[in-house]
Amino acid sequence: MASNVNPDPFTTRPEIEGTFGVVATTHWIATAIGMAILEKGGNAFDAGVATAFTLQVVEPHLNGPGGDVPVIVHDVKRGRTEVICGQGPAPARATIAHYRSEGLDMVPGTGLLAACVPGTFESWMMLLRDYGTMRVRDVLEPAISYARDGYPLVERACATIQTVEQLFRKHWPTSAAVYLPNGEVPKPGTLFTNKTLAATYARILSEAESGGGGRDAEIERARKAWSQGFVAEAIDKFCRTQDVMDVSGSPHRGVLSADDMARWQPTIEAPLTYDYGRYTVCKAGVWSQGPVTLQQLALLKGFALDGLDPTGPEFIHLQIECAKLAFADREKFYGDPKFNEIPITTLLSDAYNDERRKLVTDRASLDFRPGAVEGFGGVVKLRRAEGQREAVGALGAGEPTVGRFGEVRGDTVHFDIIDKAGNMVSSTPSGGWLQSSPIIPELGFCLGSRAQMFWLEEDHPAALAPGKRPRTTLSPTMALRDGEPYLAWGSPGGDQQDQWITQFFLRHVHCNLNLQEAIDAPAWHSEHFPISFWPRTARPGVLVVENRVPKATIENLRERGHIVEVGPDWSEGRLTAASRVGPRRRAAANPRGMQGYAAGR
């Protein structure tokens, strides 16, 4: 007797499919807000802005107004894919000499010296003005409402607050005033408010609407309130007058000024791309780590991946060994191309990667092996992580998610949106986490800590310099298929982002897994190369896999020489994804993550 039971593999949720539009984010409230904007007649870009402001409120341990953001968009009317660089640069007074004079050999991972120009607000206003259709009120009101009236605080936010509780009590009283209501660490599910942040955005909205005129005039006045008005003035005063304890163990004043904020605006640029079979993968430039996905693909295209088991040892080994090579090149070569010529054309070329690919054998490499391009690159001083775990975390370390050993793990927020017309947006907002820097009392939010990505070695492409963009880990992705915009995806996760992003793509392309299956499949990451966050250490040869990876695979990987550590079943990444094919819109989101949630609709 024939069975009518659906034979499709188990997934934690169905792959969402429809024709109106899809929103996938890392928090269910933000997903609902994004979809509501589409239902009100907004396009994907309007929905993205409203989603982003909401994420700042409901995931304060993972992103905030003082942070930074890259955005990849595909605008149907313009007929092209573009990148908005919302990565603010180093302040004018952020020189290597100044940091050295403070007795530092690294930029601290927390506090005021780690702050770059906040890039999020200006970027969202640019996206709204140049690509969107709605007004400032439409995209700000949901965030104002949740900050003023409250939202349920997730468990991981509470755990993060608890980890830095003593830091707040002893050194950052302005943060304690917001995140220790009634003098206590809030419990999961607490209806949490940030009324000062609500008032900040309400004032921006009031100033935006105060002068009449149309949509563009309102957006311009909102921008001025932020970068040339009361927000910039409060940030300037706080940095000039406050000695703030940071992870170095000493207090420091900041160097960020109102003038830095007034001078900076986000930019629009073409993405870096790589053709991989029928796909063209699009990433932000070498001021981000995004091109390591492209280089992994340039290396991996020399191997026969079709038909490999996505949880088998050969599939995992090849991806990890290629990742080690690509990330080593990230460390040696990447930086702000406005300050240094970066040999990215060479790094993505067939000739270069044909030679690099010869380094991949059946054995795991335990060596750090950046490539050589004559006349380019800096010397990378490899710091090993042994003995570091106890030191990291006592005063925070500027990376968003606090781990089980008191250290910090990469995480932030991400969203992918496609509307009915086919407009697409993928973005990974981050920085300005509640544990990165003390709350500015007049504003209700703190500054970011992205400057910790800089090196204090003058001859390195990622060396600190005034006006220079730090090499961010933030890495949204888009792909065209047969020349047509097809897929938007990404994940929180610091240095792990472009490992999980690549794994997802390979599972989808070579293993024919749908979006949800590709997200749900067991995942892994390497810690072989220096982390981008303080204290910039590496764990050579270490491969961390989910417990759901088959035991036979784990044993085989160990036999190949990998130092395998096994994590919990659902511990690797918080991917979301959305695709378009003809009128169909599909989306998927992650059941895993430190928070234990993600949402797609």
C-alpha angles and dihedrals in degrees: 000000000000118000122230093199113125106252095203115126119264117268128180089241135357123271102257115237134181144117104246101068143290135231124192120180141153094255129049094222092054090048090053092049092049092050091046090056091053090049090053090057100266122137128236092274094053088048091049093055094048090045092051095051090048092051089055089060103039098040102039092153090060106038142356146177091275093060138087139250145195116206128193115198137181111200114196093205093052091041095218144093117242140178125226109206106212093166106124117218132237115281121260092254094048100108129152088238092057094050091045089051087057088060094254130139092180132033105258115252094228139031135042100312089063094059124114124183106295106251107183106081096047090046094052091048090051091050091048095046100042102033108014134076106207134087130253092259092057094057100036102044097075092053092046091051095051093045092049102038101030143248132217110273113229122234096249092054089054091047091050091051090049092052092055095034095113092046088056094046096046105032114007106048093162089062091046089055090060105031101035100055111189086007094290139107105256118244123237111276093027112150095244127196137187102193094173091058089047089053091049093055092041090055091049089051091048092051091046091055097039100088105047123228128108137303096289092051091052092050091049092052090048089053092050092049087056106039102023103023143053096324094055091043092054092048091048093051093048093051093047098047109031126083101206126195113233139178092281087073094244132089120249138180120233130250098208113114140186088249090059089054095046093052098051131082130166118258135220118225142163116267124247108248140194127192112226111177108299091347132087109200117206126205140164118266132273091283080080131047089242096109090066086077089055092048092048088055091047088056097039095051087076091066130073102244100158110111097012117137106255089218095042126110096246094054093047095042094052094047093048096046091050090046090055091056095045094047091048087057089048090058095048103039115019123102143116107315089208087070104029134028105243117202093224094142089058093043090056097040124114093234094054095045094044087063094042091050090062087070090066111093135158088274127078114249116233093185130093103237118179116175129246126246111172113246095011140090139037137251113269116212105210115218116195119222099225111127094007101104097079092048096051119076104027090098096018122256105229097252112115111235118058112218134218094265094051090261122115130252128202116264138134134142135293140183139186122195133180122179131205093267090056099253110151135200130180121180142165109201114190147149130066090080116174090249096049101075139347120282115263098233098216092051109034096229139082135229126259130252103218093126088078086080090071123096120225092220111106097214097054120101088230094049117139115263134156112271093012123131116234117232100261124205090216108118125171116177141207132183135196119211118208087348095305124110105258120153140031120185147145147144142222114244118109110234090001094064097087091042094056092038090056094045091052092050094048092049091050096045104035102026097038093232116158119236096272094043090050090052096045095048116107113274141194144184141208125233092189097116132053114287114238093232132075124314089029095216132157135211104208115219096002114142117184115202134180115254088243090071104105115265091232089057092050091050092049091050090052090050088055089057103261115143095228122200118186118219131188121299096261105027109111118093140324101241124178126184142181132187141186129208115169106311093339121106120192132184141178136181142191130271091191136070138099088287095049094227146081130158138219130177 
